Amino acid sequence: MRDQITIAMPKGRIFEEAADLLRKAGFNLPEEFDDSRKLIVDAPEAGIKFFLAKPMDVPTYVEHGVADIGVAGKDVMLEDERDVYEVLDLKISECYLAVAGLPDYEPTDIAPKVASKYPKVATEYFKQQGEQVEIIQLNGSIELAPLVGLADRIVDIVSTGGTLRENGLVEMEEIVSITSRLIVNPVSYRLKDARIDDMIERLAAVIEEEGTA
Ligand code: PRP
């Protein structure tokens, strides 16, 4: 029997978009996955099993080798260095990391407080800018922090810009653009190299075709 490939990825939109890419690459996945609460989704016809994890946790499953492959945002990869190979830019879930805050924010002599889910990226960015800041780590709803006086600015993902707008915040600087990446466990890559290379090549061909369409 051929090896099964296990893939960890976030549930929701990224799972849908990645599954769509795999279908276009010729993997026989069902048109729809019915039970949206399942955390393990089997696609035996394609020889693939999906593990649906929180975005920040995907590299953990891959690094520990329980998943051969992962779909992880570049934001997650920048924040947390892991012993995995980043092999392909899937060019899905495009967004960017930005600095934002209230429009009437006035710098003072005191180091500003910056709230973020990405303390490492934020620290490195402000260091590069030669600006001293105090980083406050949060796990989500980052936009709340400047509204209630927890922070002066935030470093967060901007996709449509809707969350910033609806909360009266403005974008100040763009830090880095983000897409989802295919990551691979080094041991899996050695043991299942033919299947993994085949998957990478087929996905790369679809992405290339979509980019030039
Ligand atoms: C992300 C991000 C922003 C929002 C950006 O949050 O942290 O809050 O989406 O998207 P937009 O520009 O299209 O409004 P997510 O929904 O993942 O939840 P979180 O705030 O709990 O991290």
Boltz pocket constraint, residues with backbone or C-beta under 6 A from the ligand:
constraints:
  - pocket:
      binder: B
      contacts: [[A, 139], [A, 140], [A, 141], [A, 142], [A, 143], [A, 156], [A, 157], [A, 158], [A, 159], [A, 160], [A, 161], [A, 162], [A, 163], [A, 164]]
      max_distance: 6.0
